[in-house]
Amino acid sequence: MRLDTLSAAPGARKDRKRVGRGDGSKGSFSGRGCKGQKSRSGHRMKPGFEGGQLPLVKRLPTLRGFTNIYKKEYEVVNVGKLAGFEAGTVVTAEELVNAGIIGSKDKMLKILGEGDIKNALTVRADKFSASAKAKIEAAGGKTEEAADAAKAD
């Protein structure tokens, strides 16, 4: 068997209908209606073209604009949520996920200062607000930022 001898099964391939070749072939307009933009050869409208009407993309200002691909997204946790951990615990993103406080450990973690804390905890996060840092250290705990943890390793 050779590749140049292969052929499709009978009836598997069908010739396309050649329209616009006179009155014997689907009438004089060839299925394109009467005159107009869409009846001409080579016609192709851009996607989203609405016939000269103001396009949807211009009518809705919220769809235009700029998306910063370098935006840093944080999971935010207030100090008050950390009060549930026992004293001496090392609180990391994984611990917070296991406790159901944050959704995923893939985003960066930031600790904010709302609420009170009494337990001495070691908290490891990417960022701390000044008030959160002060409250954790006032309770006898330690704060370790991601940059600090990388230097320690």
N, C-alpha and C positions, 0 to 999 in steps of 0.2 A: 504494500500500500504506500502511495506517495501523496504528499500534501497537495500537489497540483492536480490530483485526480479526484479530490474530495468535492462533493457538491451537496447542497441542501436537499432534503427530502421533498418530493413533489407536493406543492401546496404550502410549503413552509414560508416561502417568500412571495410577496404580492407586489406587483408594480404599483407605483403611486399614480393617483389620478392626475393627468395633465390637464389643467383647466386653462381657459383663456385662449383657446386655439380655434376660434370660430364658433358658428351657431351650432355645430354638431356636438359641441363639448360644453354641456351645462349652461347653455344660453349665452347671451351676449355680455352679461356682466360677470360671469364666472363665479357667482356666489359672493361677490364683494359688495352687493348693493349698487346704488347709483353713484354719482360723483362724490367727491369729497376726499379728505385726507386719508381715510382708511382704504380707499379703493385704489390708491396709487401703488406702483411697484416700489419695493425698497422701503416701504413705510414700516417704522417700528417706533412705538412710543416709549419714552423713558419710564422706568418703574416709578410709580407715584404721580405720574402726569394725570391731571384731572380735567383736561380739555380747556385749559385757560383759566378755570376757576382757581381761586387762591388755594393752594394745596394745604392739606391737613397739617403738614409739618410746619408751615408758616402760620397757620391759624392758632396752633397750640404752643405758646411760648415756652412751656415747661419742657418740651421735648428737645429744644435746642440747647446749646451751651457746651460746657467743657467738663470732662471727667478726669480728675487727676489720677493717673495710674500709679503714682508713687505715694498715695495717701496711706497714712498709718492708721490702722483701726485697732482700738483698744477694747478689751473687756473691762468694764469699770465695776469696782467693788468698794463699798463704803466700809469704814472701820467697824461700824456697828454690826455688820454681818459676820465679822471675825470673832465676835464674843462667844460664839457657840463652840469654838475649839478649846481643848483643855490647855492648861498652862504648860509651857515647855514644848509645845508642838511646833514643828517647822511647817509653815503654811506656804505651799507652792501652788502653781496653777493646777497641777494634777489633783492635789488635795481639794481644791475648790470645785473642780469638776465632779469628783467623787461625792462631795457633799451636796451637789446640785445647786451651787450658788452661781456658777457661770456655765455657759453652754459648751464651750470648747477651749482647749488649751492652745489652739493654733494661732489665735490672735494674741497681741501683746496685752499684758496685764497692768492696770493702773489702779492704785489704791487711793481713794479719796477720804476726806476727814469727817464725814457726817456720821454721827452716832458716838457712842462711848465704848471703851474697852477697858477691862480690868485685869485680864489674864496676860502674863508675860509670854509673848509669842515671838518666834523668829519668822519674819515675813519676807519671802523672796518674790519680787515683782520687777517689771521693767521700769516702772515709774511710780513715784509717790508724790502726793501733794505735800506742801510744807506742813499743813495742819495734821495730816495723817501721820507723817513721820514723827511729829511732836507727841501725838497721843500714844502711839505705839511705844516710843521710848520712855514716856512718862509712866507707862504701866510696867516698865521694867523689861520690855522686849527689845528686839533688834530689827533693823530694816536692812535688807540687802538688795540693792538694785542689780539688774542684769549685768550692767557694765562692771560692777564691783565683783559679782560672782565669776565673771569671765577672767578678771585679773587674779582672783584667788586660785583658780584652777591651774 
